[in-house]
Amino acid sequence: QVQLVESGGGLVQAGDSLRLSCAASGRTFSSSVMGWFRQAPGKEREFVAAISWSGGSTYYADYVKGRFTISRDNAKNTVYLQMNSLKAEDTAVYYCAARTPTRAVVAVTPREYGYWGQGTQVTVSS
């Protein structure tokens, strides 16, 4: 069982930065693929970024590539999403997700993840 708690969301202006954190409980974090997704009002949940269990492999959606960075600290059971150059279209609830157990390196669709956090709101004003 894995429990995930996101933090770090807020209201910022376009061009600003935010860092989201996702604290995980459970002994399988270090062997889990971790992902970030987001969901804007009236839209489906969409992939943002994913990272392998070791942190050696990362994958990003095209619309955040070059602006967002996913990382993890297995000693702290935490995954991060550094978001720079934020745009109004980045406004959404951001969710952390875990895929465990897994042999996968990364996973990019919601159905590949079995555990989800409650989400944290990110609002970017233009």
Wavefront OBJ file of the C-alpha trace (Angstrom):
o trace
v 0.000 0.000 0.000
v 1.257 3.467 -0.886
v -0.157 6.772 0.314
v 0.718 9.983 -1.495
v 0.365 13.556 -0.270
v 1.039 16.488 -2.587
v 1.986 19.994 -1.504
v 3.366 23.197 -2.940
v 0.517 24.397 -5.108
v -0.691 27.959 -5.106
v -1.550 31.085 -7.043
v 1.239 32.594 -9.110
v 1.633 34.912 -12.068
v 2.611 33.879 -15.560
v 6.364 33.427 -15.787
v 6.742 32.481 -12.136
v 7.965 29.181 -10.724
v 6.576 26.631 -8.280
v 7.888 23.389 -6.882
v 5.435 20.646 -6.072
v 6.309 17.881 -3.653
v 4.763 14.463 -3.198
v 5.523 12.622 0.013
v 4.992 8.879 -0.128
v 4.495 6.351 2.624
v 5.239 2.680 2.201
v 8.287 0.557 1.691
v 7.935 0.246 -2.076
v 8.554 3.897 -2.989
v 12.142 3.340 -4.035
v 11.042 0.672 -6.519
v 8.084 2.638 -7.894
v 7.662 4.556 -11.100
v 6.334 7.975 -10.119
v 4.324 10.329 -12.245
v 2.677 13.724 -12.225
v -0.639 14.340 -13.935
v -2.937 17.344 -14.065
v -6.601 17.998 -14.617
v -8.153 21.299 -15.562
v -11.884 21.987 -15.129
v -13.915 20.240 -17.807
v -10.900 18.372 -19.164
v -9.556 14.861 -18.779
v -6.599 14.088 -16.598
v -3.409 14.428 -18.630
v 0.152 13.251 -18.254
v 2.815 15.752 -17.213
v 5.983 13.859 -16.292
v 7.275 10.521 -15.034
v 10.451 9.225 -13.466
v 11.889 5.742 -13.094
v 12.575 4.147 -9.727
v 16.242 5.107 -9.841
v 15.651 8.596 -11.208
v 17.816 7.727 -14.181
v 15.003 7.980 -16.709
v 12.496 10.784 -17.076
v 9.769 11.499 -19.587
v 7.792 14.677 -20.216
v 4.732 15.736 -22.096
v 5.599 18.027 -25.001
v 3.684 20.930 -23.500
v 5.922 21.046 -20.402
v 9.223 19.884 -21.859
v 11.960 22.394 -21.166
v 9.932 24.145 -18.447
v 9.189 21.388 -15.890
v 11.627 19.021 -14.196
v 10.718 15.872 -12.295
v 13.083 14.481 -9.687
v 13.012 12.184 -6.701
v 14.776 11.595 -3.413
v 14.359 7.962 -2.434
v 15.933 8.585 0.962
v 13.094 11.026 1.706
v 10.359 9.074 -0.115
v 9.582 12.224 -2.068
v 9.119 13.142 -5.702
v 9.239 16.719 -6.939
v 7.991 18.700 -9.891
v 9.849 21.929 -10.511
v 7.717 24.162 -12.719
v 9.311 27.183 -14.356
v 7.981 29.745 -16.823
v 4.441 28.932 -15.833
v 1.640 29.777 -18.234
v -2.059 30.345 -17.689
v -2.742 27.050 -19.464
v -0.803 25.216 -16.739
v -3.646 25.991 -14.342
v -4.998 22.686 -13.026
v -5.117 20.341 -10.101
v -1.839 18.437 -10.092
v -1.785 14.823 -8.967
v 1.080 12.590 -7.944
v 0.814 8.902 -8.834
v 2.741 5.724 -8.122
v 3.076 2.562 -10.156
v 4.187 -0.335 -7.985
v 5.196 -3.108 -8.233
v 6.561 -2.643 -11.700
v 9.232 -3.652 -14.153
v 8.449 -0.592 -16.258
v 10.909 2.240 -16.624
v 8.263 4.910 -17.002
v 4.483 5.040 -17.442
v 2.507 7.797 -19.136
v -1.187 6.906 -18.904
v -3.376 7.190 -15.801
v -4.474 3.555 -15.997
v -0.868 2.424 -15.491
v -0.820 3.910 -12.000
v -2.460 2.270 -9.013
v -1.992 4.911 -6.350
v -2.942 8.579 -6.409
v -2.664 11.589 -4.149
v -5.482 13.984 -3.414
v -4.108 16.699 -5.689
v -2.855 20.235 -5.222
v -4.233 23.276 -7.032
v -1.964 25.341 -9.245
v -3.410 28.581 -10.571
v -1.453 30.776 -12.952
v -2.797 34.248 -13.613
v -1.971 35.943 -16.896
l 1 2 3 4 5 6 7 8 9 10 11 12 13 14 15 16 17 18 19 20 21 22 23 24 25 26 27 28 29 30 31 32 33 34 35 36 37 38 39 40 41 42 43 44 45 46 47 48 49 50 51 52 53 54 55 56 57 58 59 60 61 62 63 64 65 66 67 68 69 70 71 72 73 74 75 76 77 78 79 80 81 82 83 84 85 86 87 88 89 90 91 92 93 94 95 96 97 98 99 100 101 102 103 104 105 106 107 108 109 110 111 112 113 114 115 116 117 118 119 120 121 122 123 124 125 126
